[in-house]
Amino acid sequence: MNKRYVIIGAAAVGLGAIHKLRALDPESEIICISNEKENPYNKCLLADYMTGQPQGARIMMLSDEQAKQKNITLILGKHVTQIVTDNKCIMLDDGQQIAYDELLLGLGSSPRKLPLPDIGSLKGVFTFHTLADIHGIQEYIKCNTVHKAIVIGAGLSGLECADALTQLNIPVTIVEKNNSVLSTQLGQDCSPVIERAITNHGASLYKNDIVTSVDSENHTVSGVTLASGVSLKAQLVVIAAGLVPNVQLAEQAGIATDYGVVVNEYLQTNIPHIYAAGDMIMVKDHITGALTPSCTWPDAMLQGMTAACNMTGQIKVYSNPIIMTSSSFFGLKFAACGKPDASSTSWVSNESVDGYHSYLIAPGAI
């Protein structure tokens, strides 16, 4: 008996689920809904796309023609406003009602907002999270004179954005609230290597400081003021101060959450026939045992494929991941495995001519 599979979200989770569902169930209906207007794309390539690097040209992952060939219905630029669990249907912002047999939530995350008045209404202030963000930054740089830029946040997205702006010959200042860059991925002894690369490529870095106000002229950003009293001039500000899981829709439907959506080993929620995966759920780190967001593209793809197996009745357990992240910026290739935890683990580090290597050693691992 054919089913109707509905997926909310067209990023890594949605792409992984689409391909797995079609492979396992060639005949059933698959509907993928995204609030973004663009066709599914790879968010890992946003910085490369912004700077026109060759790999950035491969950012698009599923064209209309490819979706048609696989008999996938893409609904783009629409928001899901409600999940009606009793009737097994969802409501869209245009009034459309779509029934489902199995539902997968891949709603991802959103940039953390800064508690600063009027920041969202100023011209020249952007986030660095979607393809629409990149198009907005590109258009703004094209139409305005940008002598300096400020990136708020020195996590992966912040560093990738700062590096991309530097490649576009725009001097960048990075402001980080913690005392080191990539504080959630690296031990204290690792960060100085990246910080040296940042300054060696002409960017500036302020640590242990926060933006307390955004300055403007004629409703256009002109700089920021830091808690330390430092005033920085800039014609472009990018907020990359972390992400928060998009759980509001799930909570309204009665789906259990604990910061992220709560799922079991099959990625099922507490509501029958509803699954969740990706940035919006919490997973148990294989090394530390701590619940944490995964927030990596490969793991979200794997989660989408695992959920797809279970949605079709082919039972598959999602194994606790080893949290791995990788990127490249400021002339460095970066990869991290696990999260630093001084209370239960230790790091072995080595700096060499070709980079910096740091290994997390878990108790009982060797």
Sequence and secondary structure as in RCSB ss.txt:
>XXXX:A:sequence
MNKRYVIIGAAAVGLGAIHKLRALDPESEIICISNEKENPYNKCLLADYMTGQPQGARIMMLSDEQAKQKNITLI
LGKHVTQIVTDNKCIMLDDGQQIAYDELLLGLGSSPRKLPLPDIGSLKGVFTFHTLADIHGIQEYIKCNTVHKAI
VIGAGLSGLECADALTQLNIPVTIVEKNNSVLSTQLGQDCSPVIERAITNHGASLYKNDIVTSVDSENHTVSGVT
LASGVSLKAQLVVIAAGLVPNVQLAEQAGIATDYGVVVNEYLQTNIPHIYAAGDMIMVKDHITGALTPSCTWPDA
MLQGMTAACNMTGQIKVYSNPIIMTSSSFFGLKFAACGKPDASSTSWVSNESVDGYHSYLIAPGAI
>XXXX:A:secstr
   EEEEE  SHHHHHHHHHHHHH SSSEEEEEESSSS  B GGGHHHHHHT GGGGG B   HHHHHHTTEEEE
ES  EEEEETTTTEEEETTS EEE SEEEE   EEE     TTGGGSBTEEESSSHHHHHHHHHHHHHS  S EE
EE  SHHHHHHHHHHHHTT  EEEE SSSSTTTTTS TTTHHHHHHHHHHTT EEE S  EEEEEEETTEEEEEE
ETTS EEE SEEEE   EEE  HHHHHTT  BSSSB   TT B SSTTEEE GGGB EE TTT  EE    HHHH
HHHHHHHHHHHTT          EEEEEETTEEEEEES   TTT EEEEEEETTEEEEEEE TT  
